[in-house]
C-alpha cells in the first residue's frame, strides 16, 4: 500500500477525540496528524474526556502519543487553539492561559483566506440537555458508551465473516426522528449565535456528526468526532473547506457539493 502524501492546510479543526475513553480511536488521529499539516490547529472541545477519567482511569500509550504530537506541533510554530467542551470543562477555569504553547480560549473567530469570519465554539452551551438537565446528559453518555461496546463486539463478528464495519449508533441517530430534529435544532441555534457575532459561519463539534452546508443563511461546519466517524475539517489555501474522513487504508476525502458551489461563486 502506498503511503499517503502529507497535505497542508491553512487551518485544521478537530473535535470530540475523547482521550481517556476506550472508544477513542487515538491511533487513527495520530496517523491523521502525521499526514496533515496546518498553520493553525483548532481543538474544538472534548479532546480529553474528564467525565470518563473521573469514573475510571484509562490512558494507554496511544492517547499520550496524541498529546505529545500536538505539543510538538506547538513547539514547531503551529498555532494551537484549545476551546474546551463539556467533557473537558475542567479547562474552562484556564481561559487566556497557555499550556506548552497551546492557547486555551472560550471561543475564537477564525478569519478565512477569503475574508469570511467564522465563530469557532464547541457547542455544548447550545444543547439544552447539557445545560438544563446535566443528569440526563450523564445518563446519555453512559448509554453511548454501552452502544460503543456493543458495536465493537458486533463488528468483531462481522470481521470474522468478512463483512465491513457498520455503525450501530450512527444508524440509530439517522433513524430516530427525534435525533434528526435535535441535530437540526442544534445547527440552527449555532447559526443564530454566529449571527450575533456578525460572523459568516460557525465551526463546532459536540454532536459527533460531521457536516458542511450553507443553510440558515451562513456556513455551518461540524468537525465530527474521533470515536466513530474519524473526521476533521480542513481549510485550504483558497478558503474552501472540506471534511476529511480518515480510514485505516488512508484518507477518504469527501468535499461536499457545497464546495463546488463556493468555488464557483
C-alpha positions as CSV (number, residue, x, y, z in Angstrom):
1,X,0.0,0.0,0.0
2,X,1.3,3.4,-1.0
3,X,1.9,5.8,2.0
4,X,-0.5,8.8,1.7
5,X,1.2,12.1,1.0
6,X,1.3,14.9,3.5
7,X,-1.3,17.6,2.8
8,X,-1.0,21.2,4.0
9,X,-3.9,23.4,5.1
10,X,-4.3,26.9,6.4
11,X,-6.2,25.5,9.3
12,X,-7.3,22.2,10.7
13,X,-10.3,21.7,13.1
14,X,-10.5,18.6,15.3
15,X,-13.2,17.9,17.9
16,X,-14.6,15.2,20.2
17,X,-11.5,13.0,20.4
18,X,-12.4,11.8,23.9
19,X,-8.9,10.8,25.0
20,X,-9.3,8.7,28.2
21,X,-12.1,6.5,26.8
22,X,-12.0,3.1,25.3
23,X,-14.0,4.3,22.3
24,X,-11.3,6.9,21.3
25,X,-9.5,6.0,18.1
26,X,-6.3,7.7,19.0
27,X,-4.2,5.6,16.6
28,X,-6.1,6.9,13.7
29,X,-5.9,10.5,14.9
30,X,-2.2,10.2,15.4
31,X,-1.9,8.8,11.8
32,X,-4.0,11.7,10.6
33,X,-1.8,14.3,12.3
34,X,1.3,12.7,10.7
35,X,-0.1,13.2,7.2
36,X,-1.7,16.7,7.7
37,X,-0.1,20.0,8.5
38,X,-1.5,23.4,9.1
39,X,-0.6,26.9,10.2
40,X,-3.3,26.7,12.9
41,X,-4.8,23.7,14.6
42,X,-8.1,24.2,16.4
43,X,-9.0,21.7,19.1
44,X,-12.8,22.3,19.2
45,X,-13.6,20.7,22.6
46,X,-14.0,17.2,24.2
47,X,-10.4,16.4,23.3
48,X,-9.8,14.9,26.8
49,X,-12.8,13.2,28.4
50,X,-12.7,14.4,32.0
51,X,-16.1,12.7,32.8
52,X,-14.7,9.3,31.9
53,X,-11.4,9.8,33.7
54,X,-13.1,10.7,36.9
55,X,-15.1,7.5,36.9
56,X,-12.3,5.2,35.9
57,X,-8.7,5.9,34.7
58,X,-7.9,4.7,31.2
59,X,-4.9,6.3,29.4
60,X,-3.0,4.0,27.1
61,X,0.2,5.0,25.3
62,X,-1.6,5.9,22.1
63,X,-3.5,8.6,24.0
64,X,-0.3,10.0,25.4
65,X,1.3,9.9,21.9
66,X,-1.5,12.2,20.6
67,X,-0.9,14.7,23.3
68,X,2.8,14.7,22.6
69,X,2.3,15.1,18.9
70,X,0.2,18.2,19.4
71,X,2.7,19.6,21.9
72,X,5.5,19.0,19.3
73,X,3.5,20.9,16.7
74,X,3.1,23.8,19.0
75,X,6.8,23.9,19.7
76,X,7.5,23.9,15.9
77,X,5.4,27.0,15.4
78,X,1.9,25.7,14.7
79,X,-0.6,27.9,16.5
80,X,-2.7,25.5,18.6
81,X,-6.0,26.9,20.0
82,X,-7.9,24.8,22.5
83,X,-11.6,25.5,23.0
84,X,-12.9,23.3,25.9
85,X,-16.2,21.4,25.6
86,X,-18.4,19.9,28.3
87,X,-16.3,16.7,28.7
88,X,-13.1,18.8,29.2
89,X,-14.9,21.6,31.1
90,X,-12.2,21.5,33.8
91,X,-10.1,23.6,31.4
92,X,-12.7,26.4,31.4
93,X,-11.0,27.7,34.6
94,X,-7.9,28.5,32.5
95,X,-9.2,30.7,29.7
96,X,-6.5,33.1,28.5
97,X,-3.6,30.8,29.6
98,X,-1.1,28.8,27.7
99,X,0.0,25.2,28.3
100,X,3.1,24.1,26.3
101,X,2.3,26.7,23.7
102,X,-1.4,25.8,23.5
103,X,-3.8,28.6,23.9
104,X,-7.0,27.9,26.0
105,X,-9.9,30.2,25.0
106,X,-13.7,30.2,25.4
107,X,-14.3,30.6,21.7
108,X,-12.4,32.1,18.7
109,X,-13.0,34.0,15.5
110,X,-11.3,32.3,12.5
111,X,-10.5,34.6,9.6
112,X,-10.7,32.6,6.4
113,X,-8.5,33.1,3.4
114,X,-11.4,34.6,1.5
115,X,-12.1,37.1,4.3
116,X,-15.0,35.3,5.8
117,X,-15.2,35.2,9.6
118,X,-16.1,32.0,11.5
119,X,-17.2,31.6,15.1
120,X,-15.3,28.5,16.5
121,X,-17.1,27.0,19.5
122,X,-17.6,23.5,20.9
123,X,-21.4,23.9,21.0
124,X,-22.5,22.3,24.3
125,X,-23.7,25.6,25.6
126,X,-26.5,25.4,23.0
127,X,-27.6,21.9,23.9
128,X,-30.5,22.1,26.4
129,X,-29.9,18.5,27.6
130,X,-26.4,19.6,28.7
131,X,-27.3,23.0,30.2
132,X,-30.7,22.2,31.7
133,X,-30.5,18.5,32.6
134,X,-27.0,17.5,33.3
135,X,-28.1,14.2,34.9
136,X,-29.7,13.3,31.6
137,X,-26.6,14.2,29.7
138,X,-24.5,11.9,32.0
139,X,-27.1,9.1,31.6
140,X,-26.9,9.6,27.8
141,X,-23.1,9.4,27.9
142,X,-23.3,6.1,29.7
143,X,-25.8,4.8,27.2
144,X,-23.5,5.9,24.4
145,X,-20.5,4.1,26.0
146,X,-22.7,0.9,26.2
147,X,-23.7,1.3,22.5
148,X,-20.0,1.6,21.5
149,X,-19.1,-1.5,23.5
150,X,-21.9,-3.4,21.8
151,X,-20.8,-2.0,18.5
152,X,-17.2,-3.3,18.9
153,X,-18.5,-6.8,19.7
154,X,-20.9,-6.8,16.8
155,X,-18.3,-5.6,14.3
156,X,-15.8,-8.1,15.6
157,X,-18.2,-10.8,14.5
158,X,-18.7,-9.0,11.2
159,X,-14.9,-9.1,10.6
160,X,-14.9,-12.8,11.1
161,X,-17.3,-13.2,8.3
162,X,-15.6,-10.7,6.1
163,X,-18.3,-8.0,6.4
164,X,-17.4,-4.3,6.5
165,X,-17.6,-2.0,9.6
166,X,-21.2,-0.9,10.4
167,X,-22.0,1.8,13.0
168,X,-25.0,0.9,15.2
169,X,-25.1,4.3,16.9
170,X,-24.8,6.2,13.6
171,X,-27.7,4.2,12.2
172,X,-29.8,4.9,15.3
173,X,-29.1,8.6,15.0
174,X,-30.3,8.7,11.4
175,X,-33.3,6.5,12.0
176,X,-34.7,8.1,15.2
177,X,-36.9,11.1,14.2
178,X,-36.2,13.0,17.5
179,X,-32.4,12.7,16.9
180,X,-32.8,14.2,13.4
181,X,-34.9,17.0,14.8
182,X,-32.3,17.5,17.6
183,X,-29.5,17.9,15.1
184,X,-31.5,20.4,13.1
185,X,-32.3,22.5,16.2
186,X,-28.7,22.4,17.3
187,X,-27.4,23.6,13.9
188,X,-30.0,26.4,13.9
189,X,-29.0,27.5,17.4
190,X,-25.3,27.7,16.5
191,X,-26.1,29.6,13.3
192,X,-28.1,32.1,15.3
193,X,-25.2,32.6,17.8
194,X,-22.8,33.1,14.9
195,X,-25.0,35.9,13.6
196,X,-24.8,37.6,17.0
197,X,-21.0,37.7,16.4
198,X,-21.6,39.1,12.9
199,X,-19.8,36.1,11.6
200,X,-20.2,34.4,8.2
201,X,-20.2,30.9,9.6
202,X,-19.8,28.7,12.6
203,X,-17.4,25.8,13.2
204,X,-18.3,23.4,16.0
205,X,-18.4,19.9,17.4
206,X,-20.3,18.3,20.2
207,X,-22.9,16.2,18.4
208,X,-20.4,13.8,16.7
209,X,-22.0,14.4,13.2
210,X,-19.7,16.0,10.6
211,X,-21.5,18.5,8.4
212,X,-20.8,21.3,5.9
213,X,-23.7,23.3,4.5
214,X,-25.0,26.9,3.9
215,X,-28.4,26.6,5.5
216,X,-29.7,29.1,8.0
217,X,-28.1,32.0,5.9
218,X,-24.5,31.2,6.8
219,X,-22.0,28.4,6.6
220,X,-22.3,25.6,9.2
221,X,-19.4,23.3,9.8
222,X,-19.2,20.4,12.2
223,X,-15.9,18.6,12.8
224,X,-17.5,15.2,13.6
225,X,-15.5,13.0,16.0
226,X,-12.7,10.5,16.6
227,X,-14.8,7.9,18.3
228,X,-16.6,6.5,15.2
229,X,-16.5,8.7,12.1
230,X,-12.8,9.8,12.5
231,X,-13.4,13.1,10.7
232,X,-11.7,16.5,10.7
233,X,-12.3,19.8,8.8
234,X,-9.6,21.5,6.8
235,X,-9.4,25.0,5.3
236,X,-7.4,25.0,2.1
237,X,-5.3,27.9,0.9
238,X,-8.2,29.1,-1.4
239,X,-10.5,29.5,1.6
240,X,-12.6,26.4,0.8
241,X,-13.4,23.9,3.5
242,X,-13.6,20.1,3.3
243,X,-14.5,17.2,5.6
244,X,-11.7,14.7,5.8
245,X,-12.5,11.1,6.8
246,X,-9.5,9.1,7.9
247,X,-9.7,5.4,7.4
248,X,-7.3,2.5,8.1
249,X,-6.3,2.4,4.5
250,X,-5.7,6.2,4.2
251,X,-7.6,9.4,3.5
252,X,-11.1,9.3,2.1
253,X,-11.6,13.0,1.5
254,X,-15.2,13.9,0.8
255,X,-15.7,17.6,-0.1
256,X,-19.5,18.1,-0.1
257,X,-21.4,19.6,-3.0
258,X,-21.3,23.0,-1.3
259,X,-17.5,23.0,-2.1
260,X,-18.2,23.2,-5.9
261,X,-20.7,26.0,-5.4
262,X,-18.5,28.0,-3.1
263,X,-15.6,27.8,-5.6
264,X,-17.8,28.8,-8.5
265,X,-19.1,31.9,-6.6
